[in-house]
Amino acid sequence: MNFSALIGNPVGHSIGQDIYNSLFMDYGIDSMYIAIDLHRKNLPRFFDLSRGNIEGFNITAPYKEESIQFIDYADKIVSDTGSVNLVKNQGGKLYGYNSDYAGFMMLARKNNIDFSGKNVIIMGTGGAARTVAYSIMQNYNSNISIVSRNPGEKKIYGIATTGYNDIKEYDIIINCTPLGTFPDTGMPIPENMIHNGITGIDLVYNPSRTPFLKIVEKSGGIPVNGEDMFIGQGIETLKKIYGITVDYEKFYDIFHENLRSK
């Protein structure tokens, strides 16, 4: 038996290991998927060990950017975004991919979101935020603003980060921070800054309605959670690591079965 994993800190909220292990049984794959709450000081050692003992792994916050230094090869999206969240071990060489891109594009398609000509606010500056901004820039003509708790500290694709006080009119706001992830009840943006009728996208999938999305819905807007992004990432993970193609409906059903059991 081989195994694959999710690394990050924290990862206790993730239902990925339940979903992947269910799919392994359905497809007859002799493998096990585990979640590893990894301390930063152990990150280099984990990558060393993974060259011989693991089929592949996903990476979540806060390690998507710094993990690039430990891989041997990066695909174009990883190179362009500076963010890696999927690694495949091939004969001791670590190949890095960015499945956030495929996941976010699936979220846009499944929820009929067209970013063209829209004013888009992205909350956060980490690996997920970088990939979301990249995805929109590559596929739509939008006006993007990136909001950070520490405005001006860095630029993303030439876009200077701004603070809450600089938020003006917008059509779509995307939460790329972990705020609101179970059991956290935080908000990525003050409630009084959520305008009526906007589209609110939260990359968080657990809970399905974060405090942020509840306010969006209450304000007559369109709330979209991160489940379709998670599903898109998962489909890409299984394709890259195990060479199997799982259709959306099957992954969706297993996702919801495991989410209800939490």
N, C-alpha and C positions, 0 to 999 in steps of 0.2 A: 504493500500500500504506500502511495505517496501522499503528500498533503500540500495544501495551499493555505493562504492566510490573509488576514487584514491586520495592518499595523497602524498605530496612531496613538493618541493620548488626549482624551479617553475614548474607548471604543465600546464600553459596556452597553450603550444605547443601540448598537447596530444589531439588526436581525439577519445580517448577511450570512453568518455561519449556519443558521437554521435553514435559510433558503437554499444555499449552495449544497448543503448536505442532503436535502430532500431531492434536489435535482440529480445529484450523483447517484442516489439509489434508483431514481427513475430511469437514468440512462446507463446504468450498469458500470459506472466509473468507480474503480477501486481507489478512492481518495477520501480525504477528510479536510474540511475547511475550518480553521480556528481563528479566533480573534485574539490579538496580542496587544495588551496595553503596555506599550513600550516607552521606557524612559529615554530621554534624549541622549544621555551618556552611553546608552547601549545600542544606539542606531548603527554606528560603524561596524560593531561586532556582529549585529544581526545580518547585515549585508554580506559579511565575510562567510558566515555560517550558511547563508541561503544559497551559496554557489554549489553546495553539495547535497543539501538536505531538503530542498523544497522545490516544488514544481513551478510555483510563481506566487505572487502576492499583490494585493491591493494596498494602497497607501492613502490614508486620510489625514486630516489636520492633526498636528501642525507641521507635518514632515514632507509635504508635496514639493516644496522648493529646494530644501537642503538635501533631499535624497538624490538629486541629479548627480552630485559629485561622486556617488558610490556605484553608478551603473557604468556599463561598458559601451553601450550604444543607445542612442536616443532617436526616436522617430521625429519627423518634421514638426509635428504639433508640440512635442515636448521641447524641442529646440526653440521654437517660436514663442512659446508661452513661459518657458522657464519653470514648468510644473509637470511632475511625473506622478501618476497615481496607479500605475499598473506595470508590474515587472514580470517578465518571463525568463526562467532559467533555461538556457540552451547549452548543455554541455559545460556548465560552469561559467558561462558568460551571461551577464545580466542585460536583457534588452528592455528598455523603458518605453512605455506608451502613455498616452493621455486619453483615458476613456471618459473623462469629464466632458470632452468635446462632443463625442457621440451621444452621451447622455443628455446634454443640454439641448442639442438639436432635436432629439426625440421629444423632449419636453415641449419644445416650441411647436413641433408638428402635431403631436397628440392633442394639444390644447389650442390649436389654431391661432397661435400668437404671431403676428407680423410686426417686427420691430421697425420696418421701413418708415422713414419720415417721423419717427417718434423721438421724444425726449426721454432718455432712459437714465435712471439713477441706479448705480451699483453700490451697495453697501458692503464695504470690506476691501482689503487689499491683498489677501492671501492667494494661494494657488487656485482655488475655485474662482475667485473674483477675476483673476488674470485670464483664466480660460473662458469664462462667460463673456468678458469684454472682447476677447479674441474672436469667439464664435460669432458674436453680433457684428463685429467689424468686417469679418470675412464674408458674411452672407447678407448683410443688410446695410442700408444707408441711414444711419441713426446718429443722433446727437447724444453722446455718452458723457455722463459726469460720474466720477468715482468719489465716494464719501468715506473719510477715514476719521478715526478718533484722534489721529495725529496728522492733521492736514499739512501738505507741503513737504512731508518727509521723503516721498519718492514719487516718481512718475511711472505710469503704466502705459506703454505704447505712446509716449509723448503727452499723455493726459495727466495734468497735475491734479493730485488729490486735494479735495476741498473738505471743509467742515460742515457741520449741521447748519450753521447760520448762513451758509452759501446756497442751500437748497432753494430753488425757485420753482417755476412751473415744470411739471413733468407729467408724462403719460403712463410710464411703467417704472416700478421700483422693484429691485431684485435684492433679496437678502442673501448675501454670500458669506455671512458670519455664522457661527454656531449658536448664536443667541436664539433662544426659543426651543432648542433641542431638549427633549425630555431628560431630566425633570426641571430644566431651567425654564423660567418664565419671563426672561428678559425680552426687551424689544430692541431691534436694530436702529430704530428711529423714534423720536418722541411722538406720541399719539397725535398731538395737535398739528404735526407736520404731514399727516396722511390726508391727502386731498380726496374729496368726493369723486367717485366714479373712475378711479384709476385701476390699472391692473397691478396686482401685487403678487410677485413670485417669491416663494421661499424655498431654498434648496433643502431645507429641513423636511423630512418625511414623517418623523415621529416626535410629536403628535401630528396628525394629518391637518389639524387647524391650530397653528401656533397663535400666541397672542397677537402677533403682527397681522396674520391673515384674518383673524376674527374682527379686528378693527377695520381692515380693508372691506370685508363683507358687510359689516355694519354701516359703512360709509357708502354703500351702493356700488362698490367696486367689484372686480373679478379676482377672487383668490385662487392661486395655483400653488399647490405644494410640490415637494421635490420627488414624489414617488416615480414619476415617469423618467426623471433624470437617473434615479437609482436603478430602475429597470433597464434603461439604455446602457448604463455602465455595466450592469450585470451581464447582459447579453454579449457585450463586447469582451468582457473578462473571460467568459466561457469559450468564446471563439478564439481568443488569443492564446489562452493557456492550455485548453483541452481540445481545441479544434472541433467543437460541436456548435451547432446553430440551434438555439432555442427560440421559438416564436414568442411574440409579445404576449399573447393571450395566456400561454402556459406560465410564463414568468409572472405575469400579473396575478393569476389565480394563487400561485404559491406565495407570492409576496403578501397578499391580503390574508391568506390562511394563517401565516405566521405573525402578521401584525395583530390580528385579533386575539392570538393566544398570549400576547404580552400583557 
